[in-house]
Amino acid sequence: MSIDLKPDRPRAALAFWWQSFLLPGGIALVGGGVWNALGLPLGWLLGAAIATGIWAGIGRPARAPKPIQRTGLLVVGASVGLWITPEVARQLLGWLPVMLASAALGVALAILVTPLYARLSGLDKATAYFCLLPGGVIEMAEIGEGYRANRAAIAALHATRVGLIVTLLPAALFVISATPSMTPAEAAQPPLDMVTLAALLVLCAAVSGGAGRLRMPSAWFLTPLVVAGGLAGSQVLPSAPIPQEILVIAQVVVGFNLGAKFQQATLRMLPKAIATGVPVLMLIGLVAAMAALAVTGVSSSGESPATLVLGFSVGGMAEMTLTAQALGQNAALVAGFHAIRALSVNLFAGPLWGRLSRLPGFQDSPHA
């Protein structure tokens, strides 16, 4: 009689998902609930991110399946798009020159600080450049690798950048503006019914999948925003919120994904790059905020300083848009700023470095 010694594959798979997603996902949910109960800004997202970041930082696995990651971004993107009315669409078009200027400022700041950051961190200049650009984590890591930059360093610094901005900026704006998490008009608006919401999310998922295959940046966030915004702006769909319970789950998923990037192995590999990167990133963020306040001072649009600070900020697109929603600011305008920046950076980051790398100040010394 033979004995089958093959491992129990279903049991092993269940153990893997329990350790890497279900358990840390539960911890993220508890962290978000605690943060939200304390009345802190962007509670569900930040609490989930902090709890997951601690879990990953002590060496525990944390990884959400791609369909869940994408669904979280898709819900957040659609929720912003549903607030786009014809008036908001016209407003976004009017702000386009400022959006382009904001994108150019983010790239210019990264270029100016690249030599200094490379010297302080010990990284090569190509890696320092792609670390500081205000683009997406995955996109910058992939583009940078094509120019012989350190992919791990780029991913670590971008996770640090987003985590730093998302943690500090909402708290600062919350204290300064003391804005409620939802405006009275939003609170009075009934949420979208479940049948319409399901149909919208299926349509958004189909279009996002196609956009992702075409390598569109932030496809699973930006595409649902455009689809839902187009339908709401043309009044095919009402400008109504997504049910709060669904949006809370989406925020926890986004927070989980952010916290999971702070893996212990990455943090140990690049301690100097991260330690020196924090003050550099704070400097860039401060200059961007000052530029936003300057635009507010000369603009006659009546847009709030908090909205423009969030739009000019170098945080993540989904996170900054959610922050705008939580603080009662113009989330559609903030998303527009970040969408223009993401498209610009992803399109021009590589060719721009091809030119910069020929300049003496951006070349590594032979003994570096």
C-alpha positions as CSV (number, residue, x, y, z in Angstrom):
1,M,0.0,0.0,0.0
2,S,1.4,3.4,-1.0
3,I,1.1,6.5,1.1
4,D,0.5,9.9,-0.7
5,L,2.9,12.3,0.9
6,K,2.0,15.3,-1.4
7,P,1.2,18.4,0.5
8,D,-2.4,19.4,1.0
9,R,-2.5,22.2,-1.6
10,P,-5.8,23.8,-0.7
11,R,-4.8,23.9,2.9
12,A,-1.4,25.5,2.0
13,A,-3.2,28.0,-0.2
14,L,-5.6,28.9,2.6
15,A,-2.7,29.3,5.1
16,F,-0.9,31.6,2.6
17,W,-3.9,33.9,2.1
18,W,-4.6,33.9,5.8
19,Q,-1.1,35.0,6.7
20,S,-0.6,37.5,3.8
21,F,-4.0,39.0,3.3
22,L,-6.9,37.9,5.6
23,L,-5.1,38.5,8.9
24,P,-3.3,41.7,8.0
25,G,-6.5,42.8,6.3
26,G,-8.4,42.4,9.5
27,I,-5.7,44.4,11.3
28,A,-6.0,47.1,8.7
29,L,-9.7,47.2,9.3
30,V,-9.3,47.5,13.0
31,G,-6.6,50.2,12.6
32,G,-8.9,52.2,10.3
33,G,-11.8,51.9,12.7
34,V,-9.7,53.1,15.7
35,W,-8.4,56.0,13.7
36,N,-11.8,57.0,12.5
37,A,-13.3,56.7,16.0
38,L,-10.7,59.2,17.2
39,G,-12.2,61.7,14.7
40,L,-8.9,62.0,12.9
41,P,-8.9,63.1,9.2
42,L,-9.0,60.3,6.5
43,G,-9.4,57.9,9.4
44,W,-10.2,54.6,7.6
45,L,-7.4,55.0,5.0
46,L,-4.7,56.3,7.4
47,G,-5.5,53.9,10.2
48,A,-5.4,51.0,7.8
49,A,-2.1,52.2,6.3
50,I,-0.4,52.7,9.7
51,A,-1.6,49.4,11.0
52,T,-0.5,47.5,7.9
53,G,2.8,49.4,7.7
54,I,3.7,48.4,11.2
55,W,2.7,44.8,10.4
56,A,4.9,44.8,7.2
57,G,7.7,46.7,9.0
58,I,8.2,44.0,11.6
59,G,8.6,41.4,8.8
60,R,5.1,40.0,8.5
61,P,3.7,39.3,5.0
62,A,1.0,41.8,3.7
63,R,-0.3,41.5,0.2
64,A,-3.7,42.0,-1.3
65,P,-4.8,40.1,-4.4
66,K,-4.7,42.3,-7.5
67,P,-8.5,42.1,-8.1
68,I,-9.0,43.5,-4.6
69,Q,-6.4,46.2,-5.0
70,R,-7.9,47.3,-8.3
71,T,-11.5,47.2,-7.0
72,G,-10.5,49.6,-4.1
73,L,-9.0,52.1,-6.6
74,L,-12.0,51.7,-9.0
75,V,-14.6,52.5,-6.3
76,V,-12.6,55.6,-5.1
77,G,-12.2,56.8,-8.7
78,A,-15.9,56.3,-9.5
79,S,-16.9,58.0,-6.3
80,V,-15.0,61.2,-7.3
81,G,-16.3,61.0,-10.9
82,L,-19.9,60.9,-9.7
83,W,-19.6,64.4,-8.3
84,I,-18.7,65.9,-11.7
85,T,-21.5,68.2,-12.9
86,P,-21.4,70.2,-16.2
87,E,-20.3,73.2,-14.1
88,V,-17.4,71.2,-12.5
89,A,-16.3,70.0,-16.0
90,R,-16.1,73.5,-17.3
91,Q,-14.2,74.5,-14.1
92,L,-11.6,71.7,-14.7
93,L,-11.0,72.9,-18.3
94,G,-10.5,76.4,-17.0
95,W,-7.8,75.2,-14.6
96,L,-5.9,73.2,-17.2
97,P,-3.1,75.8,-17.6
98,V,-2.5,75.8,-13.9
99,M,-2.6,72.0,-13.8
100,L,0.1,71.9,-16.4
101,A,2.2,74.5,-14.5
102,S,1.8,72.4,-11.3
103,A,3.1,69.3,-13.2
104,A,6.0,71.2,-14.5
105,L,6.8,72.5,-11.1
106,G,6.9,69.0,-9.6
107,V,9.3,67.8,-12.3
108,A,11.5,70.9,-12.0
109,L,11.8,70.5,-8.2
110,A,12.8,66.8,-8.6
111,I,15.5,67.8,-11.2
112,L,16.9,70.6,-9.1
113,V,17.2,68.4,-6.0
114,T,18.5,65.3,-7.7
115,P,22.2,66.0,-7.4
116,L,21.9,67.0,-3.8
117,Y,19.8,63.9,-2.9
118,A,22.2,61.6,-4.8
119,R,25.2,63.0,-2.8
120,L,23.4,62.7,0.6
121,S,21.9,59.2,0.0
122,G,24.8,57.6,-1.9
123,L,22.5,56.6,-4.7
124,D,23.4,57.0,-8.4
125,K,21.9,60.1,-10.0
126,A,19.5,58.1,-12.2
127,T,18.0,56.4,-9.2
128,A,17.8,59.7,-7.3
129,Y,16.0,61.3,-10.2
130,F,13.3,58.6,-10.5
131,C,12.9,58.5,-6.7
132,L,12.0,62.2,-6.6
133,L,9.7,62.5,-9.6
134,P,6.0,62.9,-8.6
135,G,4.8,59.8,-10.5
136,G,3.3,56.5,-9.5
137,V,5.3,53.9,-7.6
138,I,5.0,51.1,-10.2
139,E,5.4,53.4,-13.2
140,M,8.5,55.1,-11.9
141,A,10.1,51.9,-10.8
142,E,9.5,50.3,-14.3
143,I,10.7,53.3,-16.3
144,G,13.7,53.9,-14.0
145,E,14.8,50.3,-14.3
146,G,15.0,50.8,-18.1
147,Y,17.6,53.5,-17.4
148,R,19.6,51.2,-15.0
149,A,18.2,52.8,-11.9
150,N,17.7,50.9,-8.6
151,R,14.1,49.6,-8.7
152,A,14.0,48.8,-5.0
153,A,15.2,52.3,-4.0
154,I,12.6,53.9,-6.3
155,A,9.8,51.9,-4.9
156,A,10.9,52.5,-1.3
157,L,11.2,56.3,-1.7
158,H,7.9,56.6,-3.5
159,A,6.2,54.7,-0.8
160,T,7.8,57.0,1.8
161,R,6.8,60.1,-0.2
162,V,3.1,59.1,-0.4
163,G,3.1,57.9,3.2
164,L,4.7,61.1,4.5
165,I,2.4,63.4,2.5
166,V,-0.8,61.4,3.2
167,T,0.0,61.3,7.0
168,L,1.1,64.9,7.5
169,L,-0.9,67.0,5.0
170,P,-4.5,66.0,5.9
171,A,-3.7,66.6,9.6
172,A,-2.3,70.0,8.9
173,L,-5.2,71.0,6.7
174,F,-7.7,69.6,9.1
175,V,-6.3,71.8,11.9
176,I,-6.0,74.9,9.7
177,S,-9.4,74.7,7.9
178,A,-11.4,72.8,10.5
179,T,-13.7,71.7,7.6
180,P,-16.3,69.0,8.3
181,S,-15.8,65.6,6.5
182,M,-18.9,66.1,4.4
183,T,-20.6,69.3,3.2
184,P,-24.3,69.8,4.0
185,A,-25.2,69.4,0.3
186,E,-23.4,66.1,0.1
187,A,-25.0,64.9,3.4
188,A,-28.4,65.6,2.0
189,Q,-27.9,63.8,-1.3
190,P,-29.2,60.2,-1.3
191,P,-26.6,57.6,-2.4
192,L,-26.6,55.9,-5.7
193,D,-28.9,52.8,-5.8
194,M,-27.2,49.4,-5.8
195,V,-28.3,48.3,-9.2
196,T,-27.0,51.4,-10.9
197,L,-23.8,51.3,-8.9
198,A,-23.2,47.6,-9.8
199,A,-23.7,48.4,-13.5
200,L,-21.4,51.5,-13.3
201,L,-18.6,49.5,-11.6
202,V,-18.8,46.7,-14.2
203,L,-18.5,49.2,-17.0
204,C,-15.6,51.0,-15.2
205,A,-13.9,47.7,-14.7
206,A,-14.2,46.7,-18.3
207,V,-12.8,50.1,-19.5
208,S,-10.1,50.1,-16.9
209,G,-8.9,46.7,-18.0
210,G,-8.5,47.9,-21.5
211,A,-6.7,51.1,-20.4
212,G,-4.4,49.0,-18.2
213,R,-3.5,46.8,-21.2
214,L,-2.6,50.0,-23.1
215,R,-0.4,51.0,-20.1
216,M,-2.4,54.0,-19.2
217,P,-1.0,55.5,-15.9
218,S,-3.2,54.9,-12.8
219,A,-5.7,53.1,-15.0
220,W,-7.7,51.6,-12.2
221,F,-8.2,54.9,-10.6
222,L,-8.2,57.5,-13.4
223,T,-10.3,55.5,-15.9
224,P,-13.3,55.0,-13.5
225,L,-13.1,58.7,-12.6
226,V,-13.3,59.7,-16.3
227,V,-16.1,57.2,-17.1
228,A,-18.2,58.1,-14.0
229,G,-17.4,61.8,-14.5
230,G,-18.5,61.6,-18.2
231,L,-21.8,59.9,-17.3
232,A,-22.5,62.3,-14.4
233,G,-21.4,65.4,-16.2
234,S,-23.7,64.5,-19.2
235,Q,-26.4,63.8,-16.6
236,V,-26.8,60.2,-17.8
237,L,-26.2,59.3,-14.1
238,P,-27.2,61.5,-11.1
239,S,-24.4,63.3,-9.3
240,A,-24.8,61.1,-6.2
241,P,-22.4,59.6,-3.7
242,I,-21.5,55.9,-3.5
243,P,-22.9,54.3,-0.3
244,Q,-20.7,55.2,2.7
245,E,-20.1,51.5,3.7
246,I,-18.7,50.7,0.3
247,L,-16.5,53.7,0.2
248,V,-15.1,52.9,3.7
249,I,-14.1,49.4,2.5
250,A,-12.4,50.9,-0.5
251,Q,-10.5,53.3,1.7
252,V,-9.3,50.5,3.9
253,V,-8.1,48.6,0.7
254,V,-6.2,51.7,-0.5
255,G,-4.7,52.1,3.0
256,F,-3.7,48.4,3.1
257,N,-1.9,48.7,-0.2
258,L,-0.1,51.8,0.9
259,G,1.0,50.3,4.2
260,A,2.0,47.0,2.6
261,K,4.8,48.8,0.6
262,F,6.8,49.3,3.8
263,Q,8.3,45.8,3.8
264,Q,11.0,45.1,6.3
265,A,13.5,43.8,3.7
266,T,13.2,47.1,1.7
267,L,13.5,49.3,4.7
268,R,16.7,47.5,5.9
269,M,18.2,47.5,2.4
270,L,18.0,51.3,2.0
271,P,18.1,53.0,5.4
272,K,20.3,55.8,4.3
273,A,18.3,56.6,1.2
274,I,15.1,56.7,3.1
275,A,16.5,58.7,6.1
276,T,18.0,61.4,3.8
277,G,14.9,61.3,1.5
278,V,12.5,62.4,4.2
279,P,13.8,65.9,4.6
280,V,14.3,66.3,0.9
281,L,10.7,65.2,0.2
282,M,9.5,67.6,2.9
283,L,11.3,70.4,1.3
284,I,9.7,69.6,-2.1
285,G,6.3,69.4,-0.5
286,L,6.8,72.8,1.3
287,V,7.8,74.5,-1.9
288,A,4.8,73.0,-3.7
289,A,2.4,74.2,-0.9
290,M,3.9,77.7,-1.1
291,A,3.3,77.7,-4.9
292,A,-0.3,76.6,-4.3
293,L,-0.9,79.4,-1.8
294,A,0.6,81.9,-4.2
295,V,-1.8,80.8,-6.9
296,T,-4.7,81.1,-4.4
297,G,-3.6,84.7,-3.7
298,V,-3.7,85.8,-7.3
299,S,-6.7,83.7,-8.5
300,S,-10.2,85.2,-8.6
301,S,-11.8,81.8,-8.8
302,G,-12.7,81.6,-5.1
303,E,-11.2,78.1,-4.8
304,S,-10.0,77.4,-1.3
305,P,-6.3,77.3,-0.4
306,A,-6.7,73.7,0.9
307,T,-8.0,72.5,-2.4
308,L,-5.0,74.0,-4.3
309,V,-2.5,72.7,-1.7
310,L,-3.9,69.2,-2.2
311,G,-3.8,69.6,-6.0
312,F,-0.1,70.9,-6.0
313,S,1.0,68.3,-3.4
314,V,3.2,65.4,-4.4
315,G,1.2,62.7,-2.6
316,G,-0.6,59.9,-4.4
317,M,-3.5,60.5,-6.6
318,A,-6.1,58.3,-4.9
319,E,-4.9,59.4,-1.4
320,M,-5.0,63.1,-2.1
321,T,-8.4,62.9,-3.8
322,L,-9.8,61.0,-0.8
323,T,-8.3,63.6,1.5
324,A,-10.1,66.3,-0.5
325,Q,-13.3,64.5,0.0
326,A,-12.8,64.0,3.7
327,L,-12.1,67.7,4.2
328,G,-15.0,68.8,2.1
329,Q,-12.8,70.3,-0.6
330,N,-13.1,70.1,-4.4
331,A,-12.1,66.5,-5.0
332,A,-12.7,66.6,-8.7
333,L,-10.3,69.5,-9.1
334,V,-7.6,67.8,-7.0
335,A,-8.0,64.6,-9.0
336,G,-7.6,66.7,-12.2
337,F,-4.3,68.2,-11.0
338,H,-2.9,64.8,-10.1
339,A,-4.1,63.2,-13.3
340,I,-2.4,65.8,-15.5
341,R,0.8,65.4,-13.4
342,A,0.7,61.6,-13.6
343,L,0.2,61.7,-17.4
344,S,3.0,64.3,-17.9
345,V,5.5,62.6,-15.6
346,N,5.0,59.1,-17.1
347,L,5.2,60.3,-20.6
348,F,8.3,62.5,-20.3
349,A,10.3,61.1,-17.3
350,G,12.4,58.7,-19.5
351,P,13.1,61.0,-22.4
352,L,13.9,63.9,-20.1
353,W,16.4,61.8,-18.2
354,G,18.0,60.8,-21.5
355,R,18.8,64.4,-22.0
356,L,19.7,65.3,-18.4
357,S,22.1,62.4,-18.1
358,R,24.4,64.0,-20.7
359,L,24.9,67.1,-18.5
360,P,27.9,67.2,-16.2
361,G,25.9,67.8,-13.1
362,F,23.8,64.6,-13.6
363,Q,26.6,62.2,-14.4
364,D,28.0,59.9,-11.7
365,S,31.7,60.2,-11.0
366,P,33.7,57.1,-12.1
367,H,34.7,56.1,-8.5
368,A,31.1,56.5,-7.1
